[in-house]
Amino acid sequence: MIEPNLPPLYLYDDNDKKIFEKNFINIDEIKRNLPISPLDERKEFLNKYKDFLTAEHLHELLRLDMIVSCHDGLLRRKND
C-alpha cells in the first residue's frame, strides 16, 4: 500500500545520466559512502594477515576492539 504522505523516491546509478532533482537518489554514491561491513573487514584482515592470524584470533581481536570502542564512547558521553 502506498503511503500518501511520502514523496516518490527515484533511484538511479552511475550508468544513468546525472539527475539533480529533489527526489532522485544515486545508489552508487550511497554505496561508496557506506563504511566497510564487518564481514568484509574480517575478510580483508584475514587476507592481509593470513600468515599471522587464525580466524579465531581475528574474531577475538575484533571483539575486543568493539568492546574498547563502545567503552570509550560511553566514557566520552559521560564526560560531556
Stockholm file with secondary structure:
# STOCKHOLM 1.0

chainA/1-80         MIEPNLPPLYLYDDNDKKIFEKNFINIDEIKRNLPISPLDERKEFLNKYKDFLTAEHLHELLRLDMIVSCHDGLLRRKND
#=GR chainA/1-80 SS CCCTTSCCCEEECTTSCCCCCTTEEEHHHHHHHSCCCHHHHHHHHHHHTTTTCCHHHHHHHHHHHHHHHHHHHHHHHHHC
#=GC SS_cons        CCCTTSCCCEEECTTSCCCCCTTEEEHHHHHHHSCCCHHHHHHHHHHHTTTTCCHHHHHHHHHHHHHHHHHHHHHHHHHC
//
